[in-house]
Structures are given as structure tokens and as C-alpha cells.
Amino acid sequence: MGNATMTGGMGDDRKSQIAKDCFKRGTEAMMKQNWEYSCQMFKTAVELVPDNLVYRQSLRGVTEKRYNNNQSGAAMAGMKLMTTKATIKKCRMQSDWKQIAKLSEDGLAINPWDPQLNADLGDALTNLGYIEPAGYCYERAVKGDPNNKDYLRPLAKNYEGRSKYDEAIEIYTKLLRLDNLDGEARSKITSLSAQKTVHRGGYENADDIRQVQKVLADKMNKDTADGPGMSVQADLERAVRKDPKNKDNYLKLADFLRREGSLEKTAEALEKALEVSGGEIKIREQLEDVQLDIMRRAVGFAREEAVADPENKFTERKYKDAKRELMEREIEIYSSRIEHYPQDMTLKFDLALLYMRDKRHQLAIPLLQKSRGDARRKVDSLINLGKCFIYEKQYPLSRRQFETAVPECKSDDNLDVFLDLHYHLGRVCEEMKDKDAAIRSYQTVLEYDYDYKDNRERLARLEGGGEPE
């Protein structure tokens, strides 16, 4: 990773802490499907720590959710992005990579699937020294336009620079299929195949078996060979080796590895810290959070595979299984934490949402009834309670929750929540044959969003004298 920064005015440690706080808030908002706020928090985290891959992946994921995964972004996105793309071209002429990075991110907030913007951001991050996030951007560009050689080539070079030889060879092979006269691609396939063998054997400078043995020994002792101050990670690992019974050393190493986006190694460090501490609950919770992040990333990868090949039943099943496994693990962890923190209303609310996703509404109802006592969760809890009672066909109870939420839910606070509330209130009133009340609710929705779900059709049917379906 490079050490260039795209934000100034504060120290790296301060930026890192604020970014972690923003990431936590963004994750909490994501669990509540508050995509707008989640996008804001993740974007701030990316701006503060631009080399953190997890932050950028999370930002892109919730931005897609914000647009209901429509693959095209905001309405009239192409027109809205014309000025942005023209400005990026001007910045390229001046090699203003920081500005290109900013403009690209702003554009991806409008359409996160845009291949050109993803490629532009990849170029900017490459020149700023953020190699791993750059590779992620190139991957997204290629996913959006799989046969574009201008996207494939920088992705291949990114993989090559990160010693991901198999991936690089695969891309160069594709380039050669697209153009059998591509001499660079043909040459790279040959040279990378040789480099892969040498690299994986560790024999770059070995002339005989004794030198090979020395290479292997050097690799085993690499960290001890580095002097203090040459590598933050090496210094932290050295501290662990020096005092293996000190849990704080493992925690410091885990914190660094997590900021670097190395989740598997973070989990390993936390497992050791947990062992040394004798099972300290706070450390166990940190480990569980990292394990969930690993599973969420796996779900994201599985989803991308399924989307890339929608006819493949295996990838579709893999994606569904990964989602199911993640949800079951989240339920297990949150259920356990509620026992330790019985007054934590956020935990109760989040667990209730998981139960709702799993259609276990009877388990969600008592949790939501408790979480509505928290002023910060009251409106969301009431709305979700109303939805649970709909599934249980308890329409009078459902209506009571929605009507209690109405005075406290303002369109200026969160329009999506406001529309969701009045739409579902209208649906319940339809079920209860209260035509006038249903019309009022649907009219309220229509005032703010003409095309919201099937609201307009339902209103037209009721106003025309029709009966609920």
C-alpha cells in the first residue's frame, strides 16, 4: 500500500479512529436498511482511510442497495454524470489523481455500476499507491464491461503487481482471445507462468539445493530479520513473540491487521488474544464481529458470482447457502449478546430484524415491543411491529402500531421510512375494509412519490370504487 493521503488536516491515528467510528455507524445503519445514512458513513471512512479495502467494498455494497440493485443507479444517471466524466478527462491531462479519485467516487454515488467510473477510480488509486483497492475497482469495471480491453489490461497488471499470477494469466489469456495479435498478452502469459513457479517455490536467486534450503530458512525468519521500525506489522509480531502471554500485544496486532483489511489474520490474532485472556468477553465479541465481516465478504463474493452467471444453479445455491449461514450466525451471536446486555435496545432491534428476515415474526414481536421504548428506535420499532402483525394477520394490532408511529415520522427526517409507513398503513386499512382511511394513506404517499411501488394503482382502484385485491 502507498502512504499517500487524500485528506489532510489531522493525524493518521485520528483519521483511523474517526473512520472506524464511521464504519461502525454505517454498519449499524446498514442492518436497519438505512442506506442513505450508511452511504454517508462509509464514504467518510473511505475518504479518511482510502487504502482500506473493506470500507470501499462496504460503500459500494450499500450504494447498490440504495438503488435496489437496479444495475443503473439514479434516475437519468447518464445525463447527470456527463459533466463529471468530462471533468475527469481534463484532470487526466493534468495527472490530478486526487481530484479524479474524488470525482469518481462522487459519480459512483450516482451509479455504482458505471464501468468507466470504476476504471477511472482504479487508475487514480493506482497512481496514489492504493494498489489493492485499485484492483477491486478494475474488477468492477470488468464486471460491467467484460470484453473492454482498456479495463482488462490494467486489471491484469494490478494482479501481476500483487503476485496474483493465476488471476493475471487468466486476464491476459482473455485479452489474447479478444485479439490473437496481442503480443504483450502472449508474452505475459509465458513470463507469468514461469514467475509463478519461481515465486511459489521461493527460488528466485537459488542455484542449487543448499541455496534453496537457505531461501526457505530466510522466509521462515523474515520477520526477525527485519529491524525495528522497518514494518509496523513486523514490529507488532515481534512484540507478540517477545511476550506471548500479553493479550494486549495480540489486540494491537489485530487492530492493525483489521485496518489493513486482512480479516483472516485479524481473526487469528484475536483467537490467540482470547486464549491468553482466558476467554474475556470483550475479546470474544471482537472476534465474532470479525468472523461476521468475513462471512459478509463471502456473501458478497458469492453474490457477484451468481449475478455474473445467472444460469448457473451451483453459484445461485452457493449464494443462498452463504446468506443463510450468515443469518444463522448473526442470530446466534446477537441472541447470546442480549443475555449479557439485556438493556441494549439496539441489539434487541437488530435481532428482531433478523428474525423478520427469517419469517420468525413471533420471535421478533417481543423484541420490537421492548425496543420501541428507546426513543431512537421508536418509529422503526413500531413500523416493523406493524409488519409483524400483518404476517400474523392481526390487522387491528398492526394498524395501531402504524398509527402510533405517524405523528412521530416526518418526511424530512427519512423519506423512505415515511413512505414505507403510510403505504403499509394503507394496506392494512384495505384489509380492514376501511376504504376512506386507505385512500388517505395512499394519497399521502402519492404527494411525495408518484411511482412508489403499486401505490398509485391501489389508490386509483379504490377511488374508482374498486375493492381491495
C-alpha positions as CSV (number, residue, x, y, z in Angstrom):
1,M,0.0,0.0,0.0
2,G,1.1,3.5,-0.6
3,N,1.3,6.2,2.0
4,A,-0.4,8.9,0.0
5,T,-3.4,10.6,1.6
6,M,-6.5,12.1,0.1
7,T,-7.5,14.1,3.2
8,G,-5.5,16.4,5.3
9,G,-5.7,18.4,8.4
10,M,-5.4,15.6,11.0
11,G,-3.0,12.8,12.0
12,D,-3.3,9.3,10.6
13,D,-4.3,7.9,14.0
14,R,-7.1,10.4,14.4
15,K,-8.3,9.7,10.9
16,S,-8.2,5.9,11.6
17,Q,-10.3,6.3,14.7
18,I,-12.9,8.5,13.1
19,A,-13.1,6.1,10.2
20,K,-13.6,3.2,12.5
21,D,-16.4,5.0,14.2
22,C,-18.0,5.9,10.9
23,F,-17.7,2.3,9.7
24,K,-19.4,1.1,12.9
25,R,-22.3,3.6,12.4
26,G,-22.6,2.8,8.8
27,T,-22.8,-0.9,9.6
28,E,-25.5,-0.3,12.2
29,A,-27.4,1.8,9.6
30,M,-27.0,-1.0,7.1
31,M,-28.5,-3.5,9.4
32,K,-31.6,-1.3,9.6
33,Q,-31.6,-0.8,5.8
34,N,-31.0,2.9,6.2
35,W,-29.0,3.0,3.0
36,E,-28.7,6.8,2.8
37,Y,-27.0,7.3,6.2
38,S,-25.0,4.1,5.7
39,C,-23.6,5.5,2.4
40,Q,-22.6,8.8,4.2
41,M,-20.8,7.0,6.9
42,F,-18.9,4.5,4.7
43,K,-18.0,7.3,2.3
44,T,-16.4,9.3,5.2
45,A,-14.5,6.2,6.2
46,V,-13.2,5.8,2.7
47,E,-12.1,9.4,2.5
48,L,-10.2,9.2,5.8
49,V,-8.6,5.8,5.1
50,P,-8.5,5.4,1.3
51,D,-6.4,2.3,1.3
52,N,-8.9,0.2,3.4
53,L,-10.5,-2.2,1.0
54,V,-13.3,-3.2,3.4
55,Y,-14.5,0.4,3.7
56,R,-14.7,0.8,0.0
57,Q,-16.4,-2.6,-0.6
58,S,-19.0,-1.7,2.0
59,L,-19.6,1.7,0.5
60,R,-20.2,0.2,-2.9
61,G,-22.5,-2.5,-1.5
62,V,-24.8,-0.2,0.4
63,T,-24.9,2.2,-2.6
64,E,-26.2,-0.7,-4.7
65,K,-28.8,-1.4,-2.0
66,R,-29.8,2.3,-2.1
67,Y,-30.8,1.8,-5.7
68,N,-32.5,-1.6,-5.1
69,N,-29.7,-3.3,-7.1
70,N,-31.2,-1.9,-10.3
71,Q,-27.8,-2.0,-12.1
72,S,-28.2,1.5,-13.4
73,G,-28.2,3.8,-10.3
74,A,-30.2,7.0,-10.0
75,A,-32.8,8.1,-12.5
76,M,-31.2,9.7,-15.6
77,A,-27.8,8.8,-14.2
78,G,-26.1,9.0,-17.6
79,M,-27.1,12.6,-18.1
80,K,-26.2,13.5,-14.5
81,L,-22.7,12.1,-15.0
82,M,-21.8,13.8,-18.2
83,T,-20.2,16.8,-16.5
84,T,-18.4,14.6,-14.0
85,K,-16.9,12.4,-16.8
86,A,-15.8,15.4,-18.8
87,T,-14.1,16.9,-15.8
88,I,-12.3,13.6,-15.1
89,K,-10.9,13.7,-18.7
90,K,-9.5,17.2,-18.1
91,C,-8.0,16.1,-14.8
92,R,-6.2,13.2,-16.6
93,M,-4.4,15.7,-18.8
94,Q,-3.0,17.3,-15.6
95,S,-2.4,14.0,-13.8
96,D,-4.6,15.3,-10.9
97,W,-5.2,11.8,-9.4
98,K,-6.6,13.0,-6.1
99,Q,-9.3,15.0,-7.9
100,I,-10.0,12.1,-10.2
101,A,-10.5,9.9,-7.2
102,K,-12.9,12.3,-5.6
103,L,-14.9,12.9,-8.8
104,S,-15.1,9.1,-9.5
105,E,-16.4,8.4,-6.0
106,D,-18.9,11.2,-6.4
107,G,-20.0,9.7,-9.7
108,L,-20.2,6.2,-8.3
109,A,-22.6,7.5,-5.7
110,I,-25.0,8.2,-8.6
111,N,-24.3,4.9,-10.4
112,P,-22.1,2.4,-8.6
113,W,-22.1,0.1,-11.6
114,D,-20.6,2.5,-14.1
115,P,-17.6,0.7,-15.7
116,Q,-15.8,3.8,-16.8
117,L,-16.0,5.5,-13.4
118,N,-14.8,2.3,-11.7
119,A,-11.9,2.2,-14.1
120,D,-11.1,5.9,-13.6
121,L,-11.1,5.3,-9.8
122,G,-8.8,2.3,-10.3
123,D,-6.3,4.4,-12.3
124,A,-6.4,7.2,-9.7
125,L,-5.9,4.8,-6.8
126,T,-3.1,3.0,-8.6
127,N,-1.3,6.3,-9.1
128,L,-1.9,7.3,-5.5
129,G,-0.4,4.0,-4.3
130,Y,-3.5,2.2,-3.1
131,I,-3.0,-1.0,-5.1
132,E,-5.5,-3.4,-3.5
133,P,-8.5,-1.1,-3.7
134,A,-7.5,-0.2,-7.2
135,G,-7.7,-3.9,-8.2
136,Y,-11.2,-4.0,-6.7
137,C,-12.2,-1.0,-8.8
138,Y,-10.8,-2.6,-12.0
139,E,-12.7,-5.8,-11.2
140,R,-15.9,-3.9,-11.0
141,A,-15.2,-2.2,-14.3
142,V,-14.5,-5.5,-16.0
143,K,-17.7,-6.9,-14.5
144,G,-19.7,-4.1,-16.0
145,D,-18.0,-4.4,-19.4
146,P,-16.3,-7.8,-19.6
147,N,-14.7,-7.5,-23.0
148,N,-13.3,-4.0,-22.7
149,K,-9.5,-4.3,-23.2
150,D,-9.0,-0.9,-21.6
151,Y,-10.3,-2.3,-18.4
152,L,-8.9,-5.8,-18.7
153,R,-5.3,-4.7,-19.2
154,P,-4.9,-2.6,-16.1
155,L,-6.6,-5.3,-14.0
156,A,-4.1,-7.9,-15.3
157,K,-1.2,-5.5,-14.4
158,N,-2.7,-5.0,-11.0
159,Y,-2.8,-8.7,-10.4
160,E,0.7,-9.1,-11.7
161,G,2.0,-6.4,-9.3
162,R,0.3,-8.2,-6.4
163,S,1.8,-11.6,-7.4
164,K,-1.6,-12.9,-8.2
165,Y,-0.2,-14.9,-11.1
166,D,-3.2,-17.2,-11.8
167,E,-5.6,-14.3,-12.0
168,A,-3.2,-12.2,-14.2
169,I,-2.7,-15.1,-16.6
170,E,-6.5,-15.6,-16.8
171,I,-7.0,-12.0,-17.8
172,Y,-4.1,-12.0,-20.3
173,T,-5.5,-15.2,-21.8
174,K,-8.8,-13.4,-22.3
175,L,-7.0,-10.5,-23.9
176,L,-5.3,-12.9,-26.3
177,R,-8.7,-14.4,-27.2
178,L,-10.1,-11.0,-27.9
179,D,-7.1,-10.2,-30.1
180,N,-4.8,-13.0,-31.2
181,L,-2.2,-10.5,-32.4
182,D,-1.8,-9.1,-28.9
183,G,1.9,-9.7,-28.4
184,E,2.1,-8.3,-24.9
185,A,-0.6,-10.7,-23.7
186,R,1.1,-13.7,-25.3
187,S,4.5,-12.7,-23.8
188,K,2.9,-12.0,-20.3
189,I,1.3,-15.5,-20.2
190,T,4.6,-17.1,-20.8
191,S,6.6,-15.0,-18.4
192,L,4.0,-15.1,-15.6
193,S,3.8,-18.9,-15.8
194,A,7.5,-19.0,-15.1
195,Q,7.3,-16.4,-12.4
196,K,4.5,-18.3,-10.7
197,T,6.7,-21.4,-10.4
198,V,9.7,-19.5,-9.1
199,H,7.7,-17.3,-6.7
200,R,5.8,-20.2,-5.2
201,G,8.9,-22.2,-4.8
202,G,10.8,-19.2,-3.4
203,Y,13.8,-20.0,-5.6
204,E,14.3,-16.6,-7.2
205,N,18.1,-16.5,-6.5
206,A,18.8,-20.1,-5.8
207,D,21.3,-22.0,-7.9
208,D,21.5,-25.3,-6.0
209,I,19.7,-27.3,-3.3
210,R,21.7,-25.7,-0.5
211,Q,20.7,-22.2,-1.7
212,V,17.0,-23.4,-1.9
213,Q,17.2,-24.5,1.7
214,K,18.7,-21.2,2.7
215,V,15.8,-19.4,0.9
216,L,13.3,-21.4,2.8
217,A,15.1,-20.7,6.1
218,D,15.2,-17.0,5.3
219,K,11.5,-17.0,4.5
220,M,10.8,-18.6,7.9
221,N,12.8,-16.0,9.7
222,K,11.9,-13.0,7.6
223,D,10.2,-11.1,10.4
224,T,13.1,-11.5,12.8
225,A,15.5,-10.3,10.1
226,D,13.7,-7.0,9.7
227,G,14.9,-4.3,12.0
228,P,12.6,-2.4,14.4
229,G,10.7,0.4,12.7
230,M,11.0,-1.1,9.2
231,S,7.5,-2.5,9.3
232,V,4.6,-1.8,11.6
233,Q,3.3,-5.4,11.3
234,A,6.7,-6.9,11.8
235,D,7.2,-4.8,15.0
236,L,3.8,-5.9,16.3
237,E,4.5,-9.5,15.5
238,R,7.9,-9.2,17.2
239,A,6.2,-7.9,20.3
240,V,3.9,-10.9,20.3
241,R,6.8,-13.3,20.1
242,K,8.7,-11.5,22.8
243,D,5.8,-11.6,25.3
244,P,3.3,-14.3,24.1
245,K,1.3,-14.2,27.3
246,N,0.4,-10.5,26.9
247,K,-3.1,-10.2,25.4
248,D,-2.6,-6.5,24.6
249,N,0.1,-7.3,22.0
250,Y,-2.3,-9.6,20.1
251,L,-5.0,-7.0,20.3
252,K,-2.7,-4.3,18.9
253,L,-1.7,-6.6,16.1
254,A,-5.4,-7.5,15.4
255,D,-6.3,-3.8,15.3
256,F,-3.6,-3.1,12.7
257,L,-4.5,-6.1,10.6
258,R,-8.2,-5.2,10.6
259,R,-7.4,-1.7,9.4
260,E,-5.3,-3.2,6.6
261,G,-8.3,-5.3,5.6
262,S,-6.7,-8.6,6.4
263,L,-9.7,-10.2,8.2
264,E,-8.5,-13.8,8.3
265,K,-5.2,-12.8,10.0
266,T,-7.2,-10.5,12.3
267,A,-9.3,-13.4,13.4
268,E,-6.2,-15.5,14.1
269,A,-4.7,-12.7,16.3
270,L,-7.9,-12.3,18.2
271,E,-8.2,-16.1,18.7
272,K,-4.8,-16.0,20.4
273,A,-5.8,-13.0,22.5
274,L,-9.0,-14.8,23.6
275,E,-7.0,-17.8,24.6
276,V,-4.4,-15.8,26.5
277,S,-7.1,-13.8,28.3
278,G,-8.9,-16.9,29.4
279,G,-12.0,-16.1,27.4
280,E,-12.5,-12.4,28.1
281,I,-16.0,-11.5,26.8
282,K,-15.0,-8.2,25.0
283,I,-12.3,-10.0,23.0
284,R,-14.7,-12.8,22.1
285,E,-17.1,-10.1,20.8
286,Q,-14.4,-8.5,18.7
287,L,-13.6,-12.0,17.3
288,E,-17.2,-12.6,16.5
289,D,-17.5,-9.2,14.7
290,V,-14.5,-10.1,12.5
291,Q,-15.9,-13.5,11.8
292,L,-19.2,-11.9,10.7
293,D,-17.2,-9.5,8.4
294,I,-15.5,-12.5,6.8
295,M,-18.8,-14.1,6.2
296,R,-20.4,-10.9,4.8
297,R,-17.5,-10.6,2.4
298,A,-18.0,-14.2,1.4
299,V,-21.7,-13.5,0.8
300,G,-20.7,-10.5,-1.4
301,F,-18.3,-12.6,-3.5
302,A,-20.9,-15.4,-3.8
303,R,-23.5,-12.8,-5.0
304,E,-21.1,-11.4,-7.6
305,E,-20.6,-14.9,-9.0
306,A,-24.3,-15.6,-9.1
307,V,-25.0,-12.3,-10.9
308,A,-22.2,-12.9,-13.4
309,D,-23.6,-16.3,-14.3
310,P,-27.4,-16.2,-13.6
311,E,-28.0,-19.6,-15.4
312,N,-25.5,-21.4,-13.1
313,K,-27.6,-23.2,-10.5
314,F,-24.4,-24.0,-8.4
315,T,-23.4,-20.4,-7.9
316,E,-27.1,-19.5,-7.1
317,R,-27.2,-22.2,-4.5
318,K,-23.8,-21.2,-3.1
319,Y,-25.1,-17.6,-2.7
320,K,-28.3,-18.7,-1.0
321,D,-26.4,-21.0,1.4
322,A,-23.9,-18.3,2.2
323,K,-26.7,-15.9,3.1
324,R,-28.4,-18.5,5.2
325,E,-25.2,-19.4,7.1
326,L,-24.5,-15.7,7.8
327,M,-28.0,-15.0,9.1
328,E,-28.0,-18.0,11.3
329,R,-24.6,-17.0,12.8
330,E,-25.8,-13.4,13.3
331,I,-28.9,-14.6,15.1
332,E,-26.7,-16.9,17.3
333,I,-24.3,-14.1,18.2
334,Y,-26.9,-11.4,18.8
335,S,-29.0,-13.8,20.9
336,S,-26.0,-14.5,23.1
337,R,-25.2,-10.8,23.5
338,I,-28.7,-9.9,24.6
339,E,-28.1,-12.2,27.6
340,H,-25.0,-10.2,28.5
341,Y,-26.6,-6.8,27.7
342,P,-30.3,-7.1,28.5
343,Q,-30.7,-3.3,28.4
344,D,-29.3,-2.8,25.0
345,M,-32.2,-1.9,22.8
346,T,-30.2,-1.7,19.6
347,L,-29.3,-5.4,20.0
348,K,-32.9,-6.3,20.5
349,F,-34.0,-4.3,17.5
350,D,-31.2,-5.8,15.2
351,L,-32.1,-9.3,16.3
352,A,-35.7,-8.7,15.6
353,L,-34.9,-7.6,12.1
354,L,-33.0,-10.9,11.6
355,Y,-36.0,-12.9,12.8
356,M,-38.2,-11.0,10.5
357,R,-35.9,-11.8,7.5
358,D,-36.2,-15.4,8.6
359,K,-40.0,-15.1,8.8
360,R,-40.0,-15.9,12.5
361,H,-42.3,-13.0,13.4
362,Q,-43.5,-14.4,16.7
363,L,-39.9,-14.2,18.0
364,A,-39.4,-10.7,16.6
365,I,-42.6,-9.2,18.2
366,P,-41.5,-9.2,21.9
367,L,-38.1,-7.8,20.9
368,L,-39.6,-4.9,19.0
369,Q,-42.1,-4.2,21.8
370,K,-39.1,-3.7,24.1
371,S,-37.0,-1.7,21.6
372,R,-39.8,0.8,20.9
373,G,-39.2,2.1,24.4
374,D,-35.9,3.6,23.1
375,A,-36.7,7.0,21.6
376,R,-34.1,6.4,18.9
377,R,-35.7,3.2,17.8
378,K,-39.3,4.0,18.5
379,V,-40.5,4.8,14.9
380,D,-38.6,1.9,13.3
381,S,-39.8,-0.5,16.0
382,L,-43.4,0.5,15.6
383,I,-43.3,0.1,11.8
384,N,-41.7,-3.3,12.0
385,L,-44.1,-4.3,14.7
386,G,-46.9,-3.4,12.4
387,K,-45.4,-5.5,9.6
388,C,-45.0,-8.5,12.0
389,F,-48.7,-8.3,13.0
390,I,-49.6,-8.2,9.3
391,Y,-47.9,-11.5,8.8
392,E,-49.7,-12.8,11.9
393,K,-53.0,-11.4,10.4
394,Q,-53.5,-9.3,13.4
395,Y,-54.7,-6.3,11.4
396,P,-56.1,-4.1,14.3
397,L,-52.9,-4.5,16.2
398,S,-50.9,-3.7,13.1
399,R,-52.9,-0.6,12.4
400,R,-52.4,0.6,15.9
401,Q,-48.6,0.4,15.6
402,F,-48.6,2.3,12.3
403,E,-51.0,5.0,13.6
404,T,-48.9,5.5,16.7
405,A,-45.8,6.0,14.5
406,V,-47.5,8.5,12.1
407,P,-47.2,11.6,14.4
408,E,-43.5,11.0,15.0
409,C,-42.4,10.1,11.5
410,K,-41.7,13.2,9.3
411,S,-40.9,13.1,5.6
412,D,-37.9,15.5,6.2
413,D,-36.3,13.0,8.7
414,N,-36.3,10.0,6.4
415,L,-38.5,9.9,3.3
416,D,-38.1,6.2,2.7
417,V,-39.3,5.4,6.2
418,F,-42.1,7.9,5.9
419,L,-43.3,6.4,2.6
420,D,-43.0,2.8,3.9
421,L,-45.1,3.7,6.9
422,H,-48.0,5.3,5.1
423,Y,-48.0,2.7,2.3
424,H,-48.3,-0.2,4.8
425,L,-50.9,1.7,6.8
426,G,-52.9,1.9,3.6
427,R,-52.5,-1.8,3.0
428,V,-53.8,-2.6,6.5
429,C,-56.7,-0.3,6.1
430,E,-57.6,-2.1,2.9
431,E,-57.5,-5.4,4.7
432,M,-59.8,-4.0,7.3
433,K,-62.2,-2.7,4.6
434,D,-61.7,0.9,5.8
435,K,-61.7,2.4,2.3
436,D,-61.5,6.1,3.3
437,A,-58.5,5.6,5.6
438,A,-56.7,3.6,2.9
439,I,-57.3,6.3,0.4
440,R,-55.9,9.0,2.8
441,S,-52.7,6.9,3.4
442,Y,-52.2,6.3,-0.3
443,Q,-52.8,9.9,-1.2
444,T,-50.1,10.9,1.4
445,V,-47.6,8.6,-0.4
446,L,-48.6,10.0,-3.8
447,E,-47.8,13.5,-2.6
448,Y,-44.2,12.6,-2.1
449,D,-43.5,9.8,-4.6
450,Y,-45.7,9.3,-7.7
451,D,-44.2,6.0,-8.6
452,Y,-43.9,4.3,-5.2
453,K,-44.4,0.6,-5.5
454,D,-48.1,-0.1,-6.6
455,N,-49.4,2.8,-4.5
456,R,-50.9,4.7,-7.5
457,E,-52.7,1.6,-8.9
458,R,-54.2,0.8,-5.5
459,L,-55.3,4.4,-5.0
460,A,-56.9,4.5,-8.4
461,R,-58.8,1.3,-7.8
462,L,-60.2,2.5,-4.5
463,E,-61.1,5.9,-5.8
464,G,-62.8,4.3,-8.7
465,G,-65.0,2.2,-6.5
466,G,-63.0,-1.0,-6.6
467,E,-62.5,-3.4,-3.8
468,P,-59.1,-4.5,-2.3
469,E,-57.5,-7.4,-4.0
